[in-house]
């Protein structure tokens, strides 16, 4: 039985050496047959040099260098593609996901589960990040008609068949937590500790987080289109009722001066609805255009300690 630990790396030079030592110690309590797959998402710091050093000193460390910055969830996809384990752990590189929790996740999986999600009961993030995450998951749950838990992210342990199912999904936009939830199988949550970030700052700025949220919602749901359709119907009905109302007023002689302001406001309102509708439809068309181009989700520049036999084709 082999365990693969997949870690996307961006600005991780302060954490990688400690991450390696703690993962090695934790996973060795389960099995001596393991691999640590570090995926460099073109980190601008010295992460790749440290990854190269670790892979040279330990063949269990496999280092993958992407050709450019693709984003965290594409880097996760790259790592999963090369994972050879029967069980695969996905975690972040900043040590907020605690490696010592891996044995507990594995023990829970042995109870008969295919996916065990690490549930961060007490998140050690800043207030605004926790607030933004909670808001995103509520909106996402509403838009996709699913239940998403803001305390669950990438960290967890997954059976190989779950990961192969995730890799089989042809979505151009990748969002690992939702994809692994979507494929199903037997799944559960396990409360785990969540560490504070000791140095550096999150790679996700507000704009990056907003872009990820919009892309994820539009990828996994057509509800925005349905909401716009209902809004258009409601506006049309209100316009019809308002027209009848003013028609009656005109017939009964209650309108002395024809209203210019109400006409302009009505036109602006209707034009705003139309522009919003065209904008949302245009975004969906753009996403469809990106999907049909069928470009690879990532490109690899260099692999260390990785053979072609490790690769699970998408």
C-alpha positions in Angstrom: 0.0 0.0 0.0 1.4 3.3 -1.1 0.5 6.9 0.0 1.0 9.9 -2.2 1.1 13.4 -0.8 0.4 16.1 -3.4 1.4 19.7 -2.5 1.0 22.7 -4.8 3.8 25.1 -4.1 3.7 28.9 -4.4 5.9 31.1 -2.2 6.8 28.1 -0.1 10.6 28.5 0.5 10.0 29.2 4.2 8.0 26.0 4.7 9.3 23.3 2.3 12.1 21.8 4.4 10.0 21.6 7.5 7.0 20.3 5.5 9.2 17.5 4.1 10.5 16.4 7.6 7.0 16.5 9.2 5.3 14.7 6.3 8.0 12.0 6.3 7.7 11.4 10.1 3.9 11.4 9.9 3.5 9.1 6.9 6.2 6.6 8.1 3.9 5.7 11.0 1.4 4.4 8.3 3.7 2.9 5.7 7.3 3.1 4.5 6.0 3.2 0.9 5.2 6.8 0.2 6.0 9.7 -2.1 5.8 13.5 -1.7 4.9 15.3 -4.9 5.8 18.9 -4.9 4.4 21.0 -7.8 6.0 24.4 -8.3 3.5 26.8 -9.8 6.2 29.0 -11.0 6.8 30.4 -7.5 8.8 33.7 -7.7 10.9 32.9 -4.7 13.5 30.1 -4.2 11.0 27.3 -3.8 12.2 25.4 -6.9 15.8 25.3 -5.7 14.7 23.8 -2.4 12.5 21.3 -4.2 15.4 20.3 -6.3 17.6 19.8 -3.2 15.0 17.7 -1.5 14.5 15.5 -4.5 18.2 14.9 -4.9 18.6 13.9 -1.3 15.5 11.6 -1.1 14.0 9.7 -4.1 10.6 9.7 -2.4 10.4 13.4 -3.1 9.2 14.1 -6.7 9.4 17.7 -7.9 7.4 19.0 -10.8 8.1 22.5 -12.3 5.2 23.9 -14.3 6.0 26.0 -17.4 4.2 29.1 -16.0 1.9 30.0 -13.2 -1.4 28.2 -13.8 -3.0 28.5 -10.4 -3.3 26.4 -7.3 -6.0 24.0 -8.5 -4.2 23.4 -11.8 -1.1 22.6 -9.9 -3.1 20.1 -7.8 -4.3 18.5 -11.0 -0.7 18.2 -12.2 0.3 16.5 -8.9 -2.6 14.1 -9.0 -1.7 13.2 -12.6 1.6 11.9 -11.4 0.5 10.4 -8.1 1.0 6.6 -8.0 -0.4 6.0 -4.5 -3.3 3.8 -3.5 -4.3 6.7 -1.3 -3.6 10.3 -2.1 -3.4 13.2 0.4 -3.8 16.8 -0.9 -2.6 19.6 1.3 -1.2 23.2 1.1 2.5 24.0 1.5 2.2 26.7 4.2 1.9 24.2 7.1 -1.6 25.5 8.0 -2.6 22.0 7.0 -0.9 20.0 9.8 1.0 16.9 8.5 0.6 15.2 11.8 -3.2 14.9 11.0 -2.5 12.6 8.1 -2.5 9.3 10.2 -5.9 10.3 11.7 -7.3 10.9 8.2 -6.0 7.5 7.1 -7.5 5.7 10.1 -10.8 7.3 9.4 -10.6 6.2 5.7 -10.0 2.6 6.9 -13.5 2.6 8.4 -14.7 2.2 4.9 -14.6 5.7 3.3 -13.2 6.7 -0.1 -12.8 10.4 0.8 -12.1 11.9 4.2 -12.2 15.7 4.2 -10.2 17.6 6.9 -12.7 19.8 8.7 -11.0 22.9 10.1 -13.2 23.4 13.1 -11.2 26.4 14.4 -9.7 28.2 11.4 -6.6 30.2 12.2 -7.0 32.7 9.3 -7.6 36.4 9.5 -11.1 37.6 10.1 -11.7 39.0 6.6 -10.5 35.8 5.0 -12.8 33.7 7.1 -15.7 36.0 6.3 -15.0 36.0 2.6 -14.7 32.2 2.6 -18.0 31.8 4.5 -19.7 34.3 2.1 -18.3 32.5 -1.0 -19.5 29.1 0.2 -23.0 30.4 1.0 -23.3 31.9 -2.5 -21.8 28.9 -4.1 -24.2 26.5 -2.3 -27.1 28.7 -3.4 -26.0 28.9 -7.0 -25.2 25.2 -7.4 -27.9 23.8 -5.1 -25.3 21.9 -3.1 -24.1 22.0 0.5 -20.6 23.3 0.8 -18.8 23.5 4.1 -16.5 26.6 4.6 -14.4 24.7 7.0 -13.4 22.2 4.3 -10.8 23.0 1.6 -8.2 20.9 -0.2 -6.8 19.0 2.8 -7.9 15.4 2.9 -7.2 11.8 2.0 -8.7 10.2 -1.1 -8.8 6.7 -2.6 -7.2 6.3 -6.0 -10.5 5.7 -7.7 -11.8 9.0 -6.4 -8.7 10.8 -7.8 -9.0 9.0 -11.2 -12.7 10.1 -11.3 -11.6 13.7 -10.7 -8.9 13.5 -13.4 -11.5 12.2 -15.8 -13.5 15.4 -15.5 -12.9 17.5 -18.6 -13.6 20.9 -17.0 -11.3 23.6 -18.2 -11.7 25.5 -14.9 -10.5 23.4 -12.0 -11.7 23.8 -8.4 -10.6 20.7 -6.5 -12.9 20.8 -3.4 -16.0 21.0 -5.6 -14.8 18.4 -8.1 -14.0 15.8 -5.4 -17.4 16.4 -3.8 -19.1 16.1 -7.2 -17.7 12.7 -8.1 -19.3 11.2 -5.0 -18.2 7.8 -3.5 -18.3 7.2 0.2 -17.2 10.4 2.0 -17.0 11.9 5.5 -15.4 14.7 7.4 -12.9 14.5 10.3 -12.3 17.5 12.6 -8.6 18.5 12.5 -6.4 21.2 14.0 -5.6 24.2 11.8 -2.3 26.0 12.3 -1.6 29.7 12.1 0.5 31.0 9.2 3.9 31.7 10.7 5.4 33.7 7.8 4.5 35.2 4.5 1.0 35.9 3.3 -1.6 34.2 1.3 -1.1 34.1 -2.5 -4.8 34.8 -2.9 -5.5 38.5 -3.2 -9.0 39.8 -3.1 -9.2 40.0 -6.9 -7.8 36.5 -7.3 -10.3 35.1 -4.8 -13.1 37.0 -6.5 -12.0 35.6 -9.9 -11.8 32.1 -8.5 -15.3 32.4 -7.0 -16.9 33.7 -10.2 -15.2 31.1 -12.4 -16.2 28.3 -10.0 -19.8 29.3 -9.8 -20.1 29.7 -13.6 -18.4 26.4 -14.2 -20.5 24.3 -11.9 -23.9 26.0 -12.3 -26.3 27.5 -14.8 -28.4 29.1 -12.1 -27.3 32.7 -12.9 -28.9 32.2 -16.3 -32.1 30.9 -14.7 -32.1 33.8 -12.2 -31.8 36.3 -15.1 -34.6 34.6 -17.0 -36.9 34.8 -13.9 -35.8 38.5 -13.4 -36.6 39.3 -17.0 -40.1 37.6 -16.6 -40.8 39.6 -13.4 -39.7 42.9 -15.0 -41.9 42.1 -18.1 -44.9 41.4 -15.9 -44.3 44.6 -13.8 -44.0 46.6 -17.0 -47.2 45.2 -18.3 -49.1 45.9 -15.1 -47.7 49.5 -15.0 -48.7 50.0 -18.6 -52.3 49.0 -17.9 -52.3 51.2 -14.8 -51.2 54.3 -16.7 -53.5 53.4 -19.6 -56.5 53.5 -17.2 -55.3 56.8 -15.7 -55.0 58.3 -19.2 -58.6 57.1 -20.2 -60.0 58.6 -17.0 -58.2 61.9 -17.5 -56.1 61.7 -14.4 -52.8 62.3 -16.3 -52.5 66.0 -17.0 -48.8 66.2 -18.0 -47.0 63.4 -19.7 -44.0 62.1 -17.6 -40.6 62.4 -19.1 -38.6 61.4 -16.0 -40.6 58.1 -15.6 -40.0 57.3 -19.2 -36.2 57.8 -18.9 -35.9 55.9 -15.7 -37.9 53.0 -17.2 -35.6 52.9 -20.2 -32.5 52.9 -18.0 -33.8 50.1 -15.9 -34.8 47.9 -18.8 -31.4 48.7 -20.6 -29.6 47.8 -17.4 -31.4 44.4 -17.2 -30.6 43.7 -20.8 -26.9 44.6 -20.5 -26.6 42.5 -17.4 -28.3 39.6 -19.2 -26.0 40.0 -22.2 -23.0 40.2 -19.9 -23.7 36.9 -18.0 -24.6 35.1 -21.3 -21.3 36.5 -22.8 -19.3 35.1 -19.9 -20.9 31.7 -20.4 -20.1 31.9 -24.1 -16.5 32.8 -23.2 -16.2 29.9 -20.8 -17.6 27.6 -23.6 -15.0 29.0 -26.0 -12.2 28.2 -23.6 -13.5 24.7 -23.0 -13.9 23.8 -26.7 -10.3 24.8 -27.4 -9.3 21.8 -25.4 -6.0 23.2 -24.2 -4.1 21.1 -21.6 -4.9 22.3 -18.0 -1.1 22.6 -17.3 2.3 22.2 -18.9 5.3 20.7 -17.2 8.7 22.2 -17.7 10.8 19.8 -15.5 10.2 16.6 -13.5 12.6 15.2 -11.0 12.3 11.6 -9.7 9.3 11.1 -11.9 9.0 8.5 -14.6 6.5 8.1 -17.3 5.0 5.2 -15.5 3.8 7.5 -12.8 1.6 9.5 -15.1 -2.2 9.0 -15.0 -3.4 10.4 -18.3 -6.2 13.0 -18.1 
